[in-house]
């Protein structure tokens, strides 16, 4: 669907709903294409989902460990160590 900016402003809620349902909306300014409104929902492939779950699991394990967290000061100290 192609619409101009004035129309898009007055029908924004409707256009967002259409985009969420999968339709691409092209918004023009003075007849020139400027913005494409599309759905932010990305269909995840199974492999991507598994990698994401693994990453979250590892992050949770690191958070629960007793190892001390690095602080901003420790980063400064490391960067100044050779001075």
C-alpha positions, 0 to 999 in steps of 0.5 A: 500500500502506498500513502502520503504523509498527511493520510498516514498521520490521520490513519496511523493506528490503522496502518500500524495494524495492517503492517503488523498483519504483514502488509508493507506500507510505503509513506511518501512525501511530495510523491517521493518514497520516504518510509516503509512501515513493516512488521517488526515480528520476525519469524525465527527459524528453529536453529536461530531460536536454539542459539538464542536459548543457549545464549540466554542459558549461558548468560543466566549461568554467568549471572548466578555464578559467584565470580566477581563482576568487572566494574568500570574502575577495573576496566580503567585500571587495566587500560592504565596498567602499562603507563 
